[in-house]
Amino acid sequence: MPDSTAHADTIIRNANIITIDPDRPRAQSLAMRHGRFIAVGGNGDVAGLEGPGTKILDLSGKTVLPGFIDAHIHVLSSGIRHVMSADCSLPSISAIKEAMRQQIELTKPGEWVQGFKFDDTKTEENRFLTRQDLDEVSTELPILVSHRAGHVYYLNSKALETAGFTRDTPDPEGGRFGRDPSSGELDGVVYERAIEPVRYNHLPAVTPEDRRRGLQRICQMLTPVGLTSVHDARVTNDEMLTYQEGRDNGDLTLRAYILMAYDHFPALRDAGLKTGFGDDRLRLGGIKMVADGAIASRTAYLSEPYEGSDCDHGILAIPADEIERQVMEIHKAGFQVCIHANGDLTIDMVLSAYEKAQAAFPRPDPRHRVEHCTLVNTDLLNRMKALGAVATPFCTYVYYHGEKMKFYGEERLSRMFAQRSFLNHGVVATGATDYPPGPFEPLLGIQSCVTRIDSTGKIWGANQRVTVEEALKIYTINGAYASFEEDIKGSIEPGKLADLVVLGADPTQVDPETIKDIPVEMTIVGGNTVYEG
């Protein structure tokens, strides 16, 4: 029963509330006070909580859901890129060249000119950028463009020279250089860890002001689509500082669960920290590692070669023995381990490392995660269930990246982005987009999981379809579970954080192929409206 001695700050009534609470799946009204839900039920159930200062929102039948949670998205780093780099998600290489020419005008003299979100299969030319392409933009300034997937990079001749990369530079462990097949000369394409000397030694420093502007920009992008919580999938110490400042000065309008880059693990461990430190606005999560390549750039490490190739299995970024060593250290220190693993071979290595760590240092509920966890099989699923491991598969990929699915083939697609298999095997899987690699809109992710239909109308892996109701849980309570927060968010229940989204239609009642078109009318975090359309 409502506490009649405490008036609500806000009451929503006459709504179609999908609570995600199995004990009360639908409601008509709710009340919020001090950032939490204090009552949920019919209009009469909350009437006694109305006071002189209570704000009343009559939604006239509009749909209310718990705020959406993206459990793997690159938040602050993406905001910074939007501030410092050219957006290369353009339909032709000529348009991308023009965007990079314009970026030169926005770049400080002598610094690297950067672009991101290039996607080869979405250009008219349907090919990678080359050194020659970028030389047409400039031969005087170093240029770096990142693939949308984030695992392949493109350099002009000046950038190759500045980095010291030549035809004699050997491929490093976990990476490789693209080469002209006839001459052996570098073609400007750099894969996976081969980019590390550029990233660590040559790119311009990101200033505190860049980071603050980036946080403001990305929050302005994410709250209008109904996101109230995000798991930022690779955060540096400087970015963590910006998050803390943003929480204090109001720039951070989302709740953030932080997966720290592995480089920072020793300092965090030595400071006596572990997963869970923080509050309900900003919380230290797991330690992030990257074990293989990407789906969108076709570098994931697979047991069988890519379609059309006899030998290309992708790239393993960290050898199995190194994965096991790092996992053992992180697990022992009390952290959640969060490893990017797309291919089935890589997932096998990651699960082996989790099994060995748990056997050596048993913990009651570590909830180690397999980030992306794209290509699975029955053995991997059973092992994940036994471990209590969490999967964060791509949710917008089938719809958005349908043209790339041909590289994997119909049989493999029946085991990729495998939300139905996760459900059937009792493995908790979340909503996740990995933006920039995938679009970040939750409703698009829900539609893609429900229909498995790409933007051209082709079905990929229909056996992995889930119901709309299941997809809504994937994007709410399952995301909360992945951050050990299912007791405070992910559903609309008294006592939980007052995070919600108001939609212009009920996703369970529309044509599933139109879910992505439902308007987001309002986003509320902690009882405060952070977006209103």
C-alpha positions as CSV (number, residue, x, y, z in Angstrom):
1,M,0.0,0.0,0.0
2,P,1.2,3.6,-0.7
3,D,2.6,5.5,2.2
4,S,-0.1,8.1,2.7
5,T,2.1,10.3,4.8
6,A,4.5,11.1,1.9
7,H,3.1,12.9,-1.1
8,A,4.5,12.0,-4.5
9,D,6.7,14.3,-6.5
10,T,5.1,13.0,-9.8
11,I,2.1,10.8,-10.6
12,I,1.6,9.2,-14.0
13,R,-2.0,8.1,-14.6
14,N,-4.1,6.7,-17.4
15,A,-1.1,5.0,-18.9
16,N,-0.4,1.6,-20.4
17,I,2.4,0.6,-18.1
18,I,4.5,-2.5,-19.0
19,T,6.2,-3.0,-15.7
20,I,8.5,-6.0,-16.5
21,D,7.4,-7.1,-13.0
22,P,6.1,-10.7,-13.3
23,D,3.9,-10.2,-10.3
24,R,2.1,-7.2,-11.9
25,P,3.0,-7.1,-15.6
26,R,0.6,-4.2,-16.5
27,A,-0.5,-1.2,-14.6
28,Q,-2.3,2.1,-15.2
29,S,-0.7,4.5,-12.8
30,L,2.5,5.1,-10.9
31,A,3.9,7.5,-8.4
32,M,7.5,8.8,-7.9
33,R,9.2,10.4,-5.0
34,H,12.8,11.3,-4.3
35,G,13.9,9.5,-7.5
36,R,12.2,6.2,-6.9
37,F,8.8,4.6,-7.6
38,I,6.7,4.5,-4.5
39,A,3.5,3.0,-5.9
40,V,2.4,1.1,-9.0
41,G,-1.1,0.0,-9.8
42,G,-4.5,1.4,-11.0
43,N,-5.4,5.1,-10.9
44,G,-7.1,4.6,-7.5
45,D,-4.1,2.9,-6.0
46,V,-2.0,6.1,-6.1
47,A,-4.7,8.7,-5.7
48,G,-3.9,9.1,-2.0
49,L,-0.4,10.2,-2.8
50,E,-1.4,13.4,-4.6
51,G,-0.4,16.5,-2.6
52,P,-0.3,20.3,-3.2
53,G,3.0,20.1,-5.1
54,T,2.5,16.9,-7.0
55,K,3.0,17.0,-10.7
56,I,0.3,15.0,-12.6
57,L,1.0,13.5,-16.0
58,D,-2.1,12.2,-17.7
59,L,-0.7,10.0,-20.6
60,S,-4.1,9.2,-22.1
61,G,-3.2,5.6,-22.8
62,K,0.4,6.0,-23.9
63,T,2.9,3.3,-23.1
64,V,5.4,3.4,-20.3
65,L,8.3,1.1,-19.9
66,P,11.3,0.9,-17.6
67,G,14.2,2.9,-19.0
68,F,16.2,1.0,-21.6
69,I,19.6,-0.3,-20.8
70,D,22.4,-0.7,-23.3
71,A,24.8,-3.2,-21.7
72,H,27.7,-2.7,-24.2
73,I,28.1,0.7,-25.8
74,H,31.1,3.0,-26.2
75,V,29.7,6.1,-24.6
76,L,32.2,8.8,-23.7
77,S,34.8,7.8,-26.3
78,S,32.1,8.1,-29.0
79,G,31.1,11.5,-27.7
80,I,34.7,12.6,-27.9
81,R,35.0,11.2,-31.5
82,H,32.0,13.2,-32.5
83,V,33.8,16.3,-31.1
84,M,37.2,15.6,-32.6
85,S,36.7,13.5,-35.7
86,A,34.8,13.7,-39.0
87,D,31.8,11.4,-39.3
88,C,32.6,9.2,-42.2
89,S,29.3,7.3,-42.3
90,L,28.7,8.5,-45.8
91,P,27.5,6.8,-49.0
92,S,30.7,7.2,-51.2
93,I,34.4,7.4,-50.8
94,S,34.4,10.7,-52.7
95,A,32.0,12.1,-50.0
96,I,34.3,10.8,-47.3
97,K,37.3,12.5,-48.9
98,E,35.4,15.8,-48.8
99,A,34.5,15.3,-45.2
100,M,38.2,14.7,-44.3
101,R,39.2,17.8,-46.3
102,Q,36.7,19.8,-44.2
103,Q,38.1,18.2,-41.0
104,I,41.5,19.6,-41.8
105,E,40.0,23.0,-41.3
106,L,38.9,22.0,-37.8
107,T,42.1,20.3,-36.8
108,K,44.9,22.1,-35.0
109,P,48.0,22.7,-37.3
110,G,50.4,19.7,-37.3
111,E,48.0,17.3,-35.6
112,W,46.5,14.1,-37.0
113,V,43.4,14.5,-39.0
114,Q,40.8,11.9,-37.8
115,G,37.6,10.4,-39.1
116,F,35.4,7.6,-37.8
117,K,32.4,5.4,-38.6
118,F,33.6,4.5,-42.1
119,D,31.8,1.4,-43.3
120,D,33.0,-0.1,-46.6
121,T,29.9,-2.2,-47.4
122,K,27.7,0.9,-47.1
123,T,29.6,2.9,-49.8
124,E,28.9,2.9,-53.5
125,E,32.4,1.5,-54.1
126,N,31.9,-1.3,-51.6
127,R,35.6,-1.4,-50.6
128,F,38.1,-0.4,-48.0
129,L,39.8,3.0,-48.1
130,T,43.4,3.0,-49.3
131,R,46.5,5.0,-48.7
132,Q,46.0,6.5,-52.1
133,D,42.5,7.6,-51.3
134,L,43.7,9.5,-48.3
135,D,46.7,10.9,-50.0
136,E,44.3,12.7,-52.3
137,V,43.1,14.5,-49.2
138,S,46.6,15.4,-48.0
139,T,50.2,14.2,-48.3
140,E,51.4,16.8,-45.8
141,L,49.3,15.9,-42.8
142,P,48.9,12.5,-41.2
143,I,45.3,11.1,-41.6
144,L,43.7,8.2,-39.7
145,V,40.1,7.0,-40.4
146,S,38.6,4.3,-38.2
147,H,36.2,1.6,-39.5
148,R,32.8,1.7,-37.9
149,A,33.6,-1.6,-36.3
150,G,36.6,0.0,-34.6
151,H,39.0,-2.9,-35.4
152,V,40.4,-1.7,-38.8
153,Y,42.0,1.6,-39.6
154,Y,43.1,3.5,-42.7
155,L,46.2,5.7,-42.9
156,N,47.6,7.9,-45.6
157,S,51.3,7.9,-46.6
158,K,52.2,10.7,-44.2
159,A,50.6,8.7,-41.3
160,L,52.5,5.6,-42.2
161,E,55.7,7.5,-42.4
162,T,55.1,9.3,-39.1
163,A,54.3,6.0,-37.3
164,G,57.4,4.3,-38.8
165,F,55.4,1.7,-40.7
166,T,57.2,0.4,-43.8
167,R,56.9,-2.7,-46.1
168,D,59.5,-4.3,-43.8
169,T,57.5,-3.8,-40.6
170,P,56.4,-7.3,-39.5
171,D,52.9,-8.0,-38.5
172,P,52.6,-7.8,-34.7
173,E,51.0,-10.5,-32.5
174,G,47.2,-9.8,-32.7
175,G,47.4,-7.6,-35.7
176,R,48.5,-7.2,-39.3
177,F,49.1,-4.7,-42.1
178,G,47.3,-4.6,-45.4
179,R,49.7,-5.0,-48.3
180,D,49.5,-4.7,-52.0
181,P,49.5,-8.3,-53.3
182,S,51.9,-7.6,-56.2
183,S,54.4,-5.2,-54.6
184,G,54.2,-6.0,-50.9
185,E,53.9,-2.3,-50.2
186,L,51.6,-1.2,-47.4
187,D,48.2,-0.2,-48.7
188,G,47.3,1.9,-45.7
189,V,44.9,-0.7,-44.0
190,V,45.9,-1.5,-40.5
191,Y,44.2,-4.3,-38.5
192,E,43.6,-4.8,-34.8
193,R,46.6,-4.4,-32.5
194,A,48.9,-3.2,-35.3
195,I,47.4,0.3,-34.7
196,E,48.7,0.5,-31.1
197,P,51.9,2.5,-31.8
198,V,49.7,5.2,-33.5
199,R,47.1,5.2,-30.7
200,Y,49.6,5.4,-27.9
201,N,52.4,7.5,-29.3
202,H,51.1,9.8,-32.1
203,L,47.4,10.8,-31.8
204,P,46.8,14.2,-30.2
205,A,46.0,14.4,-26.5
206,V,42.4,14.6,-25.6
207,T,41.8,17.6,-23.3
208,P,39.5,17.8,-20.3
209,E,37.3,20.2,-22.3
210,D,37.2,17.7,-25.2
211,R,36.0,15.1,-22.8
212,R,33.4,17.3,-21.2
213,R,32.0,18.3,-24.6
214,G,32.0,14.7,-25.6
215,L,30.0,13.6,-22.6
216,Q,27.5,16.4,-23.2
217,R,27.2,15.4,-26.9
218,I,26.7,11.7,-26.3
219,C,24.1,12.2,-23.5
220,Q,22.2,14.5,-25.9
221,M,22.2,11.7,-28.4
222,L,21.2,8.8,-26.1
223,T,18.5,10.1,-23.9
224,P,16.1,11.0,-26.8
225,V,16.0,7.3,-27.7
226,G,14.9,6.1,-24.3
227,L,18.2,5.0,-22.8
228,T,18.5,5.6,-19.1
229,S,21.4,3.4,-18.3
230,V,24.6,2.4,-20.2
231,H,27.5,0.1,-19.7
232,D,30.5,2.0,-21.1
233,A,32.6,-0.7,-22.6
234,R,36.1,0.6,-22.4
235,V,36.9,3.6,-20.1
236,T,40.3,5.2,-19.3
237,N,41.3,6.9,-16.1
238,D,40.9,10.3,-17.7
239,E,37.4,9.4,-18.9
240,M,36.5,8.1,-15.5
241,L,37.5,11.5,-14.1
242,T,35.2,13.2,-16.6
243,Y,32.4,10.9,-15.7
244,Q,32.8,11.9,-12.0
245,E,32.8,15.6,-12.9
246,G,29.8,15.1,-15.1
247,R,27.9,13.4,-12.3
248,D,28.6,16.4,-10.1
249,N,28.0,19.2,-12.6
250,G,24.9,17.7,-14.3
251,D,26.5,16.8,-17.6
252,L,25.8,13.1,-17.0
253,T,22.1,12.6,-17.6
254,L,22.3,8.8,-17.8
255,R,23.3,6.1,-15.3
256,A,26.7,4.7,-16.2
257,Y,28.3,1.3,-15.3
258,I,31.9,1.6,-16.2
259,L,34.0,-1.2,-17.7
260,M,37.6,-0.1,-17.2
261,A,40.3,-0.8,-19.8
262,Y,42.6,-3.6,-18.7
263,D,45.6,-1.2,-18.6
264,H,44.1,0.4,-15.5
265,F,43.4,-2.9,-13.6
266,P,46.6,-3.0,-11.5
267,A,46.1,0.6,-10.2
268,L,42.4,-0.2,-9.3
269,R,43.3,-3.4,-7.6
270,D,46.2,-1.8,-5.6
271,A,43.8,1.0,-4.5
272,G,41.6,-1.6,-2.9
273,L,38.7,-1.2,-5.4
274,K,36.5,-3.8,-7.0
275,T,33.4,-4.2,-9.0
276,G,30.4,-2.3,-7.5
277,F,32.2,0.7,-6.1
278,G,30.2,3.9,-6.6
279,D,26.5,4.9,-6.5
280,D,23.4,4.4,-8.6
281,R,24.4,7.2,-11.0
282,L,28.1,6.1,-11.6
283,R,29.4,2.7,-10.7
284,L,32.7,0.9,-11.2
285,G,31.9,-2.3,-13.2
286,G,34.2,-4.9,-14.7
287,I,37.6,-5.0,-16.4
288,K,37.4,-5.0,-20.2
289,M,39.7,-7.0,-22.5
290,V,39.5,-7.6,-26.3
291,A,40.3,-11.1,-27.4
292,D,39.5,-11.1,-31.1
293,G,38.3,-9.1,-34.0
294,A,35.0,-7.7,-35.1
295,I,31.9,-8.9,-36.9
296,A,31.4,-5.8,-39.1
297,S,35.0,-5.7,-40.3
298,R,35.2,-9.6,-40.7
299,T,38.1,-10.1,-38.3
300,A,36.3,-12.2,-35.6
301,Y,38.2,-15.4,-34.9
302,L,36.2,-18.3,-36.2
303,S,36.6,-22.1,-36.2
304,E,35.6,-22.3,-39.8
305,P,36.9,-19.8,-42.4
306,Y,34.8,-16.9,-43.7
307,E,32.6,-17.6,-46.7
308,G,34.6,-17.3,-49.9
309,S,37.9,-18.0,-48.2
310,D,39.9,-21.2,-47.6
311,C,42.1,-19.9,-44.8
312,D,40.8,-16.6,-43.3
313,H,39.6,-17.4,-39.8
314,G,40.0,-13.8,-38.5
315,I,42.4,-12.5,-35.9
316,L,43.0,-13.6,-32.3
317,A,44.1,-10.5,-30.4
318,I,45.3,-12.2,-27.2
319,P,46.7,-15.8,-27.1
320,A,44.9,-18.3,-24.8
321,D,47.6,-18.4,-22.2
322,E,47.6,-14.6,-21.8
323,I,43.8,-14.6,-21.5
324,E,44.0,-17.1,-18.7
325,R,46.7,-15.2,-16.9
326,Q,44.8,-11.9,-17.0
327,V,41.5,-13.5,-16.1
328,M,43.0,-15.2,-13.1
329,E,44.4,-11.9,-11.8
330,I,41.2,-10.0,-12.3
331,H,38.9,-12.7,-10.9
332,K,41.1,-13.1,-7.8
333,A,40.9,-9.4,-7.1
334,G,37.1,-9.4,-7.0
335,F,36.3,-7.8,-10.3
336,Q,33.8,-8.9,-12.9
337,V,35.7,-9.9,-16.1
338,C,34.3,-8.6,-19.4
339,I,36.0,-10.0,-22.5
340,H,35.2,-9.1,-26.1
341,A,34.9,-12.4,-27.9
342,N,33.0,-12.8,-31.1
343,G,34.1,-16.0,-32.7
344,D,33.4,-19.5,-31.3
345,L,37.1,-20.3,-31.0
346,T,37.6,-17.1,-28.9
347,I,34.5,-17.7,-26.7
348,D,35.9,-21.2,-26.0
349,M,39.2,-19.8,-24.8
350,V,37.4,-17.2,-22.7
351,L,35.1,-19.7,-21.0
352,S,38.1,-22.0,-20.3
353,A,39.8,-19.0,-18.6
354,Y,36.7,-18.3,-16.5
355,E,36.4,-22.0,-15.5
356,K,40.0,-22.2,-14.4
357,A,39.7,-19.0,-12.4
358,Q,36.5,-20.0,-10.7
359,A,38.0,-23.4,-9.8
360,A,41.1,-21.8,-8.3
361,F,39.4,-19.0,-6.5
362,P,35.7,-19.8,-6.1
363,R,33.3,-16.9,-5.9
364,P,29.5,-17.2,-5.3
365,D,28.3,-15.0,-8.2
366,P,31.0,-13.4,-10.3
367,R,28.8,-12.9,-13.4
368,H,31.7,-12.7,-15.7
369,R,30.6,-11.5,-19.2
370,V,31.3,-12.5,-22.7
371,E,31.1,-9.2,-24.6
372,H,29.3,-9.8,-28.0
373,C,29.4,-13.6,-27.7
374,T,28.4,-13.7,-31.3
375,L,28.9,-17.3,-32.7
376,V,27.8,-20.0,-30.2
377,N,27.1,-23.7,-30.1
378,T,25.4,-26.1,-27.7
379,D,28.7,-26.8,-25.8
380,L,29.5,-23.1,-25.3
381,L,25.9,-22.4,-24.1
382,N,25.9,-25.2,-21.6
383,R,29.3,-24.0,-20.2
384,M,28.0,-20.4,-19.9
385,K,24.9,-21.6,-18.0
386,A,27.1,-23.6,-15.6
387,L,29.4,-20.6,-15.0
388,G,26.5,-18.1,-14.7
389,A,28.2,-16.1,-17.4
390,V,26.4,-13.2,-19.0
391,A,26.2,-12.6,-22.8
392,T,26.0,-9.1,-24.4
393,P,25.2,-9.9,-28.1
394,F,24.8,-7.2,-30.8
395,C,21.1,-6.4,-31.1
396,T,20.9,-4.0,-34.0
397,Y,23.3,-5.9,-36.3
398,V,20.9,-8.1,-38.2
399,Y,18.8,-5.1,-39.3
400,Y,21.6,-2.7,-39.9
401,H,24.5,-4.9,-41.1
402,G,22.5,-7.3,-43.2
403,E,24.7,-6.9,-46.2
404,K,27.7,-8.3,-44.2
405,M,25.9,-11.4,-43.1
406,K,26.8,-13.1,-46.4
407,F,30.4,-13.4,-45.1
408,Y,29.1,-15.8,-42.4
409,G,26.5,-17.9,-44.3
410,E,23.1,-19.1,-43.5
411,E,24.2,-22.0,-41.2
412,R,26.3,-19.7,-39.0
413,L,23.7,-17.1,-38.8
414,S,21.4,-19.6,-37.2
415,R,23.9,-19.5,-34.3
416,M,24.8,-15.8,-34.3
417,F,23.3,-13.0,-32.1
418,A,21.6,-16.0,-30.5
419,Q,19.0,-14.5,-28.2
420,R,16.7,-17.5,-28.5
421,S,19.4,-20.0,-27.7
422,F,20.5,-17.9,-24.7
423,L,17.0,-17.9,-23.4
424,N,16.5,-21.6,-24.1
425,H,19.7,-22.5,-22.2
426,G,19.1,-20.2,-19.3
427,V,21.9,-17.8,-20.1
428,V,21.1,-14.2,-19.3
429,A,21.7,-12.1,-22.4
430,T,21.3,-8.3,-22.6
431,G,20.4,-5.6,-25.0
432,A,23.6,-4.1,-26.5
433,T,24.7,-2.2,-29.6
434,D,28.4,-1.5,-29.3
435,Y,27.9,1.9,-30.8
436,P,29.6,3.2,-33.0
437,P,29.7,-0.3,-34.7
438,G,25.9,-0.7,-34.4
439,P,23.2,2.0,-34.2
440,F,22.3,2.7,-30.6
441,E,18.5,3.0,-30.8
442,P,16.9,0.4,-28.4
443,L,13.7,0.1,-30.4
444,L,15.7,-0.8,-33.5
445,G,17.5,-3.4,-31.4
446,I,14.2,-4.8,-30.1
447,Q,12.8,-5.0,-33.6
448,S,15.9,-6.7,-35.0
449,C,15.8,-9.4,-32.2
450,V,12.1,-10.0,-32.8
451,T,12.1,-10.2,-36.6
452,R,15.7,-11.1,-37.6
453,I,14.9,-9.1,-40.8
454,D,17.5,-6.8,-42.3
455,S,16.9,-3.4,-43.9
456,T,16.3,-5.0,-47.3
457,G,13.7,-7.5,-46.0
458,K,16.0,-10.6,-45.9
459,I,15.6,-12.9,-42.9
460,W,18.8,-14.1,-41.2
461,G,18.6,-16.9,-38.6
462,A,14.8,-16.9,-38.1
463,N,15.3,-19.7,-35.4
464,Q,16.8,-17.0,-33.1
465,R,13.7,-14.8,-33.0
466,V,12.3,-13.9,-29.6
467,T,8.9,-12.4,-28.7
468,V,8.5,-8.7,-28.2
469,E,7.9,-9.3,-24.5
470,E,11.2,-11.3,-24.3
471,A,13.0,-8.5,-26.1
472,L,11.7,-5.9,-23.7
473,K,13.1,-7.9,-20.8
474,I,16.4,-8.2,-22.7
475,Y,16.6,-4.4,-22.9
476,T,15.6,-3.8,-19.3
477,I,15.9,-6.3,-16.4
478,N,18.6,-8.3,-18.2
479,G,20.7,-5.3,-18.6
480,A,20.3,-4.5,-14.9
481,Y,21.3,-8.1,-14.0
482,A,24.5,-7.7,-16.0
483,S,25.6,-4.9,-13.7
484,F,24.4,-6.6,-10.4
485,E,21.6,-4.0,-10.3
486,E,18.4,-6.0,-10.9
487,D,17.2,-5.1,-7.3
488,I,17.2,-1.4,-8.0
489,K,16.3,-1.0,-11.7
490,G,15.1,-2.8,-14.9
491,S,11.5,-2.9,-13.9
492,I,8.8,-0.6,-12.6
493,E,8.3,-1.6,-9.0
494,P,8.0,0.3,-5.7
495,G,11.4,1.0,-4.3
496,K,13.2,0.9,-7.6
497,L,14.9,3.8,-9.3
498,A,12.3,5.9,-11.2
499,D,13.8,5.4,-14.7
500,L,11.2,5.1,-17.5
501,V,10.5,5.9,-21.1
502,V,7.2,7.0,-22.6
503,L,6.4,5.7,-26.1
504,G,3.8,6.7,-28.6
505,A,2.7,3.1,-29.2
506,D,2.8,-0.2,-27.5
507,P,5.6,-2.4,-29.0
508,T,3.6,-5.5,-28.3
509,Q,0.6,-4.3,-30.3
510,V,2.2,-2.9,-33.5
511,D,3.5,-4.7,-36.6
512,P,6.9,-6.0,-35.4
513,E,8.6,-4.5,-38.5
514,T,7.5,-1.0,-37.4
515,I,8.8,-1.1,-33.8
516,K,11.8,1.0,-34.7
517,D,9.4,3.8,-35.8
518,I,7.6,4.1,-32.5
519,P,8.2,7.7,-31.2
520,V,10.0,8.2,-27.9
521,E,8.0,10.9,-26.2
522,M,9.7,11.2,-22.9
523,T,12.7,9.9,-21.0
524,I,12.8,10.1,-17.2
525,V,15.9,9.3,-15.0
526,G,15.5,9.3,-11.3
527,G,12.1,11.0,-11.5
528,N,13.5,13.9,-13.6
529,T,12.6,14.4,-17.2
530,V,15.9,14.4,-19.3
531,Y,14.1,14.4,-22.7
532,E,10.7,15.4,-23.9
533,G,9.8,15.2,-27.6
